Amino acid sequence: MKIEDYLETLPSNLLSGEDVQLPEKSFREIFKFVKLDESDIFYHLGCSNEKGIEIAINEFKVRKAVGIDNNQEKIKQAEKVFANTKAEFRCQNIEESDISDASVILFWFTNETVRNQMLEKFERLKPGTKIITIWGPLPDCLPDEVNFPYIINKTPFRKTQNMQDQLLAIFGVKCVDFITAWEFAERYTKSLGSPEIKNDRFLTIIQTLIIWINAKKLGVACGDKIPESIQTYINIMKMHFDIDFEHLLNEE
Ligand SMILES: C[S@@+](CC[C@H](N)C(=O)[O-])C[C@H]1O[C@@H](n2cnc3c(N)ncnc32)[C@H](O)[C@@H]1O
């Protein structure tokens, strides 16, 4: 079975991220990293529920916190669970919502169109506004601070078309080898997974292979050869789990 076919067997609302909720510990890590405090006006874009807003107000004492989600049910529920004078929940598309008073924004979207549209909107925000993204920076931007998988992008953004510059800023390396791919796959799984996650080694292997293969396709893998460890894991996935990665290496 090709890896794409295996992924198809997982629930689509989870794969798209639509119903994926950040664990509470991730919110706390993110807020500490961005040094959220009482001077901040915090926005959580695509908030799903009240958790991020609640932690920002109760534990980090922000001046105001706004959660935006275009799902009416989710917003109704969030308002019901956390009523607070400093909290505001909006049922709106983030592309249309007024976020001009924000000082810190949490933005975890993988959809390319949304990311490009929002980049234009973020570029118009006042200087020094921090946008936290997860896994990668805003399109064609160099991150300002990295605590992988959390990334701070600060206005005005520093633009780059150069993949190597982005790699260096995010991973601290000029090219991706097996160790880099594994280390960052593991950090990602550990940061966003629940503490009692059972299949984390399995996820880390899949994620490592995907990172390395993508790096290879983008021309930023170290050396020309497939590293021995990558080949071994490709063979293990095929032999023991019937999940095939080999064809991805042959695609142009
Ligand atoms: C954690 S966010 C991020 C999801 C995104 N698909 C991803 O993985 O990058 C998920 C939430 O965003 C909401 N959402 C999706 N598109 C939106 C939009 N254009 N405006 C506001 N909320 C949106 C969904 O209702 C969901 O509750």
Ligand as a Chemical Component Dictionary entry (heavy atoms), coordinates in Angstrom:
data_LIG
# 
_chem_comp.id                   LIG 
_chem_comp.type                 NON-POLYMER 
_chem_comp.pdbx_formal_charge   0 
_chem_comp.three_letter_code    LIG 
# 
loop_
_chem_comp_atom.comp_id 
_chem_comp_atom.atom_id 
_chem_comp_atom.alt_atom_id 
_chem_comp_atom.type_symbol 
_chem_comp_atom.charge 
_chem_comp_atom.model_Cartn_x 
_chem_comp_atom.model_Cartn_y 
_chem_comp_atom.model_Cartn_z 
_chem_comp_atom.pdbx_ordinal 
LIG C1  C1  C 0  -6.578  24.450 14.467 1  
LIG S1  S1  S 1  -7.377  25.320 13.212 2  
LIG C2  C2  C 0  -6.330  24.937 11.983 3  
LIG C3  C3  C 0  -6.803  23.961 10.999 4  
LIG C4  C4  C 0  -6.065  23.886 9.701  5  
LIG N1  N1  N 0  -6.882  23.103 8.779  6  
LIG C5  C5  C 0  -4.661  23.309 9.825  7  
LIG O1  O1  O 0  -4.407  22.188 10.163 8  
LIG O2  O2  O -1 -3.721  24.013 9.590  9  
LIG C6  C6  C 0  -8.874  24.458 12.938 10 
LIG C7  C7  C 0  -10.084 25.351 13.142 11 
LIG O3  O3  O 0  -10.105 26.417 12.214 12 
LIG C8  C8  C 0  -11.439 26.667 11.807 13 
LIG N2  N2  N 0  -11.349 27.297 10.479 14 
LIG C9  C9  C 0  -10.983 26.713 9.316  15 
LIG N3  N3  N 0  -10.949 27.641 8.323  16 
LIG C10 C10 C 0  -11.301 28.836 8.884  17 
LIG C11 C11 C 0  -11.453 30.173 8.380  18 
LIG N4  N4  N 0  -11.231 30.451 7.102  19 
LIG N5  N5  N 0  -11.832 31.139 9.258  20 
LIG C12 C12 C 0  -12.064 30.858 10.554 21 
LIG N6  N6  N 0  -11.919 29.616 11.075 22 
LIG C13 C13 C 0  -11.567 28.620 10.268 23 
LIG C14 C14 C 0  -12.124 25.316 11.843 24 
LIG O4  O4  O 0  -13.509 25.438 12.099 25 
LIG C15 C15 C 0  -11.397 24.601 12.998 26 
LIG O5  O5  O 0  -12.119 24.714 14.188 27 
# 
loop_
_chem_comp_bond.comp_id 
_chem_comp_bond.atom_id_1 
_chem_comp_bond.atom_id_2 
_chem_comp_bond.value_order 
_chem_comp_bond.pdbx_ordinal 
LIG C1  S1  SING 1  
LIG S1  C2  SING 2  
LIG S1  C6  SING 3  
LIG C2  C3  SING 4  
LIG C3  C4  SING 5  
LIG C4  N1  SING 6  
LIG C4  C5  SING 7  
LIG C5  O1  DOUB 8  
LIG C5  O2  SING 9  
LIG C6  C7  SING 10 
LIG C7  O3  SING 11 
LIG C7  C15 SING 12 
LIG O3  C8  SING 13 
LIG C8  N2  SING 14 
LIG C8  C14 SING 15 
LIG N2  C9  SING 16 
LIG N2  C13 SING 17 
LIG C9  N3  DOUB 18 
LIG N3  C10 SING 19 
LIG C10 C11 SING 20 
LIG C10 C13 DOUB 21 
LIG C11 N4  SING 22 
LIG C11 N5  DOUB 23 
LIG N5  C12 SING 24 
LIG C12 N6  DOUB 25 
LIG N6  C13 SING 26 
LIG C14 O4  SING 27 
LIG C14 C15 SING 28 
LIG C15 O5  SING 29 
# 
